[in-house]
């Protein structure tokens, strides 16, 4: 089971003002979207203006706040822009770890409020699957949930009403569920070596290289930008992160 939480860590005005204190640079007319992903210990941010997409990710070692604010400031300056020029915020909304998600969502909301910019939440597993959803092949996205458990969801697979649910199970249960899919399946996301070995032993299952599986922030940016273009934004007060909590074991079809 996945739980949504309504209490968030506040982002102090001092932190937001510090990011906004960069020197004045002539504004680009295109909307610059900042994407933030703190779903797991692999933290990432991305900047996207509909044409140029920059992203960076790092292992946060649970120290999300300081590194995240520093990286936002650094990446915006590298782009030749200022934080004041950020026109929209995209944020991964989980499932993910409690403290990590609280930090990312709080900073995203703080910036959106301060900059009067629209906020767009993107499910983490949707972002993980996004680069590989180019055809009719089912795509399974997975992230670690701790204690040898994984959170996962299968996209573009029938029956849709069964596979569309996000689940939190043991790694073994995940592999068993993937084995029941008749079509070839692409499995992406945080796939540890032992899990990769078990998955690739199944007929028709492929796991892309690590270098292609961990760019969630870039996918959050792209998905959020497209939603923004369609006028689909989230209410600042209502958007909540989805935390990993308990377990949901798939029932036989």
CORLINBEL-V349044 format. One record per residue. N is the residue number from 1. SS is DSSP state (helix for helix, strand for strand, loop for the rest). PSI is psi in whole degrees, -180 to 180 (NA if undefined). Layout:
# CORLINBEL-V349044
((N,SS,PSI) (N,SS,PSI))
This chain:
# CORLINBEL-V349044
((1,loop,145) (2,strand,135) (3,strand,139) (4,strand,136) (5,loop,146) (6,loop,-12) (7,loop,130) (8,loop,153) (9,loop,133) (10,loop,148) (11,loop,117) (12,loop,145) (13,helix,-31) (14,helix,-41) (15,helix,-46) (16,helix,-44) (17,helix,-34) (18,helix,-40) (19,helix,-32) (20,loop,0) (21,loop,8) (22,loop,159) (23,loop,160) (24,loop,133) (25,loop,144) (26,loop,131) (27,loop,142) (28,loop,137) (29,loop,-18) (30,loop,150) (31,loop,126) (32,strand,120) (33,strand,132) (34,strand,128) (35,strand,139) (36,strand,131) (37,strand,111) (38,loop,34) (39,loop,-34) (40,loop,-170) (41,loop,-16) (42,strand,99) (43,strand,148) (44,strand,153) (45,strand,159) (46,strand,151) (47,strand,132) (48,strand,132) (49,loop,17) (50,loop,-10) (51,loop,-57) (52,loop,127) (53,strand,117) (54,strand,138) (55,strand,155) (56,strand,143) (57,strand,155) (58,strand,161) (59,strand,117) (60,loop,-18) (61,loop,38) (62,loop,5) (63,loop,66) (64,helix,-44) (65,helix,-56) (66,helix,-49) (67,helix,-36) (68,helix,-48) (69,helix,-41) (70,helix,-43) (71,helix,-38) (72,helix,-49) (73,helix,-45) (74,helix,-46) (75,helix,-37) (76,helix,-43) (77,helix,-39) (78,helix,-31) (79,loop,-7) (80,loop,27) (81,loop,178) (82,loop,161) (83,helix,-31) (84,helix,-22) (85,helix,-4) (86,strand,124) (87,strand,-8) (88,strand,154) (89,strand,126) (90,strand,142) (91,strand,136) (92,strand,128) (93,loop,10) (94,strand,179) (95,strand,152) (96,strand,-177) (97,loop,145) (98,helix,-63) (99,helix,-41) (100,helix,-48) (101,helix,-38) (102,helix,-42) (103,helix,-50) (104,helix,-45) (105,helix,-39) (106,helix,-45) (107,helix,-42) (108,helix,-44) (109,helix,-40) (110,helix,-44) (111,helix,-43) (112,helix,-42) (113,helix,-48) (114,helix,-40) (115,helix,-4) (116,loop,45) (117,loop,148) (118,strand,148) (119,strand,132) (120,strand,119) (121,strand,137) (122,strand,126) (123,loop,135) (124,helix,-43) (125,helix,-31) (126,helix,-41) (127,helix,-42) (128,helix,-37) (129,helix,-24) (130,helix,-48) (131,loop,-17) (132,loop,1) (133,loop,69) (134,loop,-5) (135,loop,-146) (136,loop,-3) (137,loop,131) (138,strand,144) (139,strand,124) (140,strand,126) (141,strand,140) (142,strand,144) (143,strand,156) (144,strand,140) (145,strand,6) (146,strand,154) (147,loop,43) (148,loop,29) (149,strand,160) (150,strand,148) (151,strand,135) (152,strand,161) (153,strand,146) (154,strand,129) (155,strand,150) (156,loop,43) (157,loop,140) (158,loop,147) (159,loop,130) (160,helix,-37) (161,helix,-23) (162,helix,-47) (163,helix,-16) (164,loop,-15) (165,loop,139) (166,loop,133) (167,strand,155) (168,strand,106) (169,strand,177) (170,strand,159) (171,helix,-37) (172,helix,-41) (173,helix,-36) (174,helix,-47) (175,helix,-43) (176,helix,-39) (177,helix,-43) (178,helix,-34) (179,helix,-20) (180,loop,-10) (181,loop,125) (182,loop,-35) (183,loop,166) (184,loop,144) (185,strand,137) (186,strand,126) (187,strand,123) (188,strand,172) (189,strand,-149) (190,loop,85) (191,loop,106) (192,loop,158) (193,helix,-45) (194,helix,-38) (195,helix,-39) (196,helix,-44) (197,helix,-43) (198,helix,-40) (199,helix,-45) (200,helix,-11) (201,loop,-13) (202,loop,144) (203,loop,130) (204,loop,4) (205,strand,129) (206,strand,146) (207,strand,115) (208,loop,162) (209,loop,154) (210,helix,-39) (211,helix,-23) (212,helix,-2) (213,loop,-9) (214,loop,11) (215,loop,55) (216,helix,-37) (217,helix,-39) (218,helix,-41) (219,helix,-39) (220,helix,-44) (221,helix,-47) (222,helix,-46) (223,helix,-42) (224,helix,-39) (225,helix,-43) (226,helix,-39) (227,helix,-41) (228,helix,-42) (229,helix,-30) (230,loop,2) (231,loop,20) (232,loop,98) (233,loop,166) (234,strand,153) (235,loop,127) (236,loop,-39) (237,loop,-26) (238,loop,-25) (239,loop,127) (240,loop,145) (241,loop,156) (242,strand,116) (243,strand,152) (244,strand,126) (245,loop,123) (246,loop,-153) (247,loop,150) (248,strand,116) (249,loop,127) (250,loop,140) (251,loop,149) (252,loop,142) (253,loop,NA))
